[in-house]
Amino acid sequence: DMTLHIRTKIIASFSIILALLSFLGFVAYYNRDLLFYGMQELEDKIHEINGIARIRLNAERALMPPNDYLITGDIKEKERFSEISDTVEKDLEWLLGLSHKEHISFDKKALEKFLTLKEKADEIFSIENPVANKKGAILMEEMDALSADIIANYLDKSFEVINMEAELESSNARLLRKKVDSLIAIGAIVSLITVIALISYLSKSIIRPILLFKEGAFIIGKGDLDHKIDLRDGFEMNLLADEFNRMTGKLKESYAGLEKQVEERTRELNDANMKLQELSVTDGLTG
């Protein structure tokens, strides 16, 4: 195995984990922006749909003041119509300002038709005696027809286009959300597997050698000085194993030298004992 410093192993392992987490965070942040953009597009479409619904409602309400004027002759109805028509014009101009080529032609035509409707309403309000006025009744019928035409042939068609766009944006947002969830889940699983693998690697590179040293010390402590620790897993561990084996060899040499000295001392003691025994049974004068 390629020998590495323990510090290098630990730093490399944590660097890999940090890199994975950073990549996962970047993916999540990037896709969050995409998801946010998709949701913003969907919100814009919903806002447009609400705008068309408001224009449709006000286009119908715009018929009431001139109709009431023909019934009651109250000139205040002109002010009510002016407020409603101004709101419709502003909303139609806002819709045109969105510049959606898919329905801009409908919006332009709707504004043109409404301006025509407004002109007819002005004609009605210019009638001095509006009650039961035949011209006013004819103009009112034309206004009803224009309003129905604006709603059915233009506003409703714009609504259909925008609604289709909103459904498409909603579908894209759901797909993007699933993609984001899948990427985050895959990243989390890969990170978890990597962390487990790194923990296993560090355990094998650091903890296993320590256990081998502990076992070797126990065996040598029982007197087996021939035991060697065979370890080649990490620069420091290699040096420690070599030093441990060298220490065991020196201990064995010292033990062998001590045994040799004991044997020599024992032999000398035996010789001395034999001489003492001979002296104890031998007369110094007669031998």
N, C-alpha and C positions, 0 to 999 in steps of 0.2 A: 504494500500500500504506500501511496505517496505520503511522506511524513509532513505534518503540518503542526505549527505551534497551537497550543490549546487556545491562546488568545485569538489566533487567526480563525480557528474553527468557530468560536463563539461570536466574534465580530461578523464573520461571513454569514453565519446562520441568522443573526438578528438583522443583517442587511437584506438578506433575501426576504425575510418576513416583512420588513419595512417596505421593500420594493413592491411586494404583492399587495400590501394594504394601500400603498400610494396609488398603484394602478387601479385597484378596485374603487378607491375614492374618486379618481379621475373619471373612470367610466360612469360611476353613479352621478357625478356632477355634470358631466357632458350630456348624458341622457336625461338628466333632470331638466336641463335647459331646453332640450328638444321637446320634452313632455310639456314644459311650461309654455313654449312657443305654440305647440299644438292646441293646448287648452285655451290660450289667448285667441287663436284663430277661431276656435269654436265659440268663445264668448262674443267675439265680433259678429259672427253670423247670427247668434241669438239676438244680439242688439239690433241687427238689421231687420230680423223677423219682427221684433217688437215695434220697430219704427214703421214697417209697412202696415202692421195691424193698427197702429195709431193713425196713420194716414187714411187707411180704409174707413176707420170709424169717423174721423173728422170729415171725410168726403161725404159721408151719409148725413152727418150733423149739419153740414153746410146748406143742405136743402131746407132745413126747418125755418130759419129766419125769413127767407123770401116767401115761403109758403104761408107762414103766419102773418106776414105783411099783407099778403093778398086777402087774408081772412079778416084781420083786425085793422089794418091801415096804420099800425103803430110804427112810426119812423125809427124808433129805438132798435127795431129788428135789424136795421142796416148796420148799426154798431156791432151787434152780436155776430152778424155775418162777416164783417170785416175782421174781427178777432179770430174767428174760426178759419177763414180763408188765408189769413196771414200765417197761421200755424201750419196749414196744409202746404203752402208754398215753401216755407222754410224747411219743412221735413222733406219735401220732394227735392229741393236744392241740395239738402244734406245727402240724400240718397244718390243724387247724381254725382256729388263730390267724391263718392267712394270709387267711382270709375271702374266698375265691374263690367267688362265688355259683354259678359253673358246676359246681363239684363239692363244695360244702360239704355238700349233703344226703347224698351218698355217704359223706363222711367222718364225719358225725354217726351215720349208721346203722352204719358199721363200728365205731365206738367203742361204741355200744350193744350190738352183737352180741358184741364182744370182752369186755365186762363180764359178759355172760351166760355166755360161755365160761369166764371166770375163776371165776364162781360154781360152775359144774359141776366145775371143777378142785378147788375148795375142798372140794366134797362128796366127791370121790375121795380127797383127802388126809385127810379125816375118818374114812375107813373104817379100822377097827383091823386087820382081817385082809384086805388087799387082793388077795392072790394068789388067782386063780381065782374072784374075787367077781363074781357075775352083775350086781349093781347097778353095780359099777364098770365092767364091760364095756359095759353099756348107756349109762352116762354118757360113757364114752370114745367110743362111736359118735356120740353127740350132739355131743361136742366136735369130732370129725372133720368132721361135717356143718356145724357152725357155722364152723369154720376155712375149709372149702371155700367156704361161702356168703360169708364176709367177703372172701376173695380174689377169687372169680369175679364176684360181683355188686356189689362196692363198691370195693375197692382197684383192681381192673383197670379199672373204669369211670373212676375218678379219674385213673388213669394215662393212659387214652386222652384225657381232656379236657386234662390238662396237656401231654401229648405233642403234641396238636394246637396248643395255645398256643405250645409251644416251636418247632414248625415254622413257625408264623406269625411269631414273633419273629425266627427265623433268616432267613426270607424278607425281612422288613422290614429287618433289618440288612444283608443283601446289597444290597437296593435302595438303602438309604441310603448304603452305601459307594460304589456306582456313581455316585450323585448327587454325593457329595463329590468323587470322582475327576474327574467331568465338570466340576464347577464350578471345581475347581482348575486343570484342563487349559485350560478356556476362559479363565479369568483369566490364566493364564500366557501364552497365545497373544495375548490382548488387550494385556497388558503389554508383550510383546515387540514387537508391531506398533507400539504407541504409542512405545516407546523408539526404534525404528528411525525412525519418522516425526519424532520430536523431534530426533534426531541429524541427519536430513536437513534439517530446518528450520534448525537452528543452523548447519549447514554452509553452507546457502544464504545465511543472514543474516550470517554472519561471515567464513567462509573465502572465499566467492565474491567479496565486495567487496575483500578483501585481494589476491586474484589480479588483480582489475581494476586496482587501484592499481599493482601490480607491472608489469602489461602497459602501463599508461599511462605510467609512469616510463620504461620501456624505449623506447616510441615517441617520447616527448618528448626523451629522451637522444639519439636519432638525428636530432633537428632538426625534427621536426614539431610546431611550437608551436601549430598550429591544433587539435590533438587535445583533445577534451573527455571527461571521465568523466561519463557519464550514470547516476547511481545515486540511487535513492530507496528505500532499504531500511534503516531504522533511524535513529534520531535522530543518534547520533554519526557514523554513516557519511555521512549527508546533509551534516552540517557539514564533515566531512573532505573530501568530494567538492567542496563549494562552495569551500573554502579551497584545495584543490589546483588547481581550475580558475582561481581568482582569482590564485594564484601563477603559473600558466602564462601568464595574461593579462599580468601585470606583467612576467614574463620576456620575453614577446613585445614589449611596449612598450619595455622596456629595450633589447632587441636591435634594434628598429626605430630607436630614438634613436641607438644606437651606429652603426648603418649610415649614418644621416643625417650624423652627425658625421664618419664616415670619408669620406663623399662630399664634404662641405664641405672637409675637410682635403686630400682628393685634388685637388679643384678648385683650392684655394689653392696647392697644390704645383705643379700644372700651370701656373697663371698665373705663379708665381715662376720656373719653369723656362723658360717662354717669354720672360720679361723677361731672364733670364740669357743666353738664347741671342741675344736681340737685342743686349744689351750686349757680348756676345763678338764680334760682327761689325760693331759700329758704333763709329766713332771719336768720341771725346768732343768734339773741336774742330770737326770738319767735319760730324759727324752722319752 
